[in-house]
């Protein structure tokens, strides 16, 4: 979803393919956003205008800072999200993007 949104927002003709519209932005059985490695990626995508950080903020069930006993250089935020709510929220964002002239989602 992030790549399709980025391309669409840059004005490119974009096709997002999925087998099931109800499974857009579907997360695995342990739906965590962030952590020691992924939090860096989330911050970078967020800085470039992506949605993953915003969706995690809207749909988290629990947030915590990992490695708090160590120095600030290794602290990492991890959010446990509600995967159904995350998927629904991302669908709203995709629908809003497709409401722009010339865009469709099917």
C-alpha positions in Angstrom: 0.0 0.0 0.0 2.8 2.4 0.9 4.4 2.1 -2.6 1.1 2.5 -4.4 0.2 5.6 -2.3 3.6 7.2 -2.9 3.5 6.6 -6.6 -0.1 7.9 -6.8 0.7 11.0 -4.7 3.6 11.8 -7.2 1.1 11.7 -10.0 2.1 8.4 -11.5 -0.5 6.1 -13.0 -0.7 3.4 -10.4 -2.2 -0.1 -10.2 -2.6 -1.8 -6.8 -3.3 -5.5 -7.2 -4.8 -7.7 -4.4 -6.7 -11.0 -4.3 -9.0 -9.7 -1.6 -10.0 -6.1 -1.0 -10.8 -6.9 2.7 -7.1 -7.9 3.2 -5.5 -4.6 2.1 -2.7 -3.7 4.5 -3.3 -6.9 6.4 -0.8 -7.7 9.1 0.5 -11.0 10.4 -0.7 -12.8 13.5 1.7 -10.6 15.6 0.9 -7.2 14.2 3.7 -5.1 15.6 5.0 -1.9 14.0 8.4 -0.8 15.1 11.0 -2.5 17.2 14.8 -2.4 17.1 15.1 -2.7 13.3 11.7 -1.8 11.9 11.3 1.4 13.9 14.1 3.0 11.8 12.2 2.0 8.6 8.9 3.4 10.0 10.6 6.7 10.8 12.0 7.0 7.3 8.7 6.1 5.6 7.0 8.6 7.9 9.5 11.3 7.0 8.8 10.7 3.3 5.0 11.2 3.8 4.1 7.5 4.3 1.1 6.2 6.3 2.6 3.4 8.4 3.4 5.6 11.4 0.1 7.4 11.2 -1.8 4.1 11.0 0.1 2.7 14.0 -0.7 5.8 16.0 -4.4 5.5 15.2 -4.8 1.7 15.7 -2.3 0.7 18.5 -3.4 -1.4 21.3 -0.2 -1.1 23.3 3.0 0.9 22.8 6.3 0.6 24.6 9.9 1.8 24.3 12.2 -1.2 24.1 15.8 -1.3 25.4 15.0 1.4 28.0 17.7 0.1 30.3 20.3 0.9 27.7 21.3 4.2 26.3 19.0 6.4 24.1 20.9 5.4 20.9 19.3 1.9 21.1 15.8 2.8 22.3 13.1 1.7 19.9 9.3 2.3 19.9 7.1 -0.7 19.1 3.4 -0.5 18.8 1.1 -3.6 18.9 -1.8 -2.7 16.5 -5.3 -4.0 15.9 -4.8 -5.6 12.5 -8.5 -5.3 11.5 -8.6 -1.7 12.5 -5.3 -1.0 10.8 -6.6 -2.6 7.5 -9.8 -0.6 7.7 -8.0 2.7 8.4 -5.6 2.1 5.5 -8.6 1.3 3.2 -10.0 4.7 4.1 -6.7 6.4 3.1 -6.7 4.4 -0.2 -10.3 5.4 -0.9 -9.5 9.0 -0.2 -6.6 8.8 -2.7 -8.8 7.2 -5.3 -11.3 10.0 -4.9 -8.9 12.2 -6.8 -9.7 12.8 -10.5 -8.6 10.0 -12.7 -8.0 7.4 -10.0 -9.9 4.2 -9.3 -9.8 1.3 -6.8 -11.4 -2.0 -7.7 
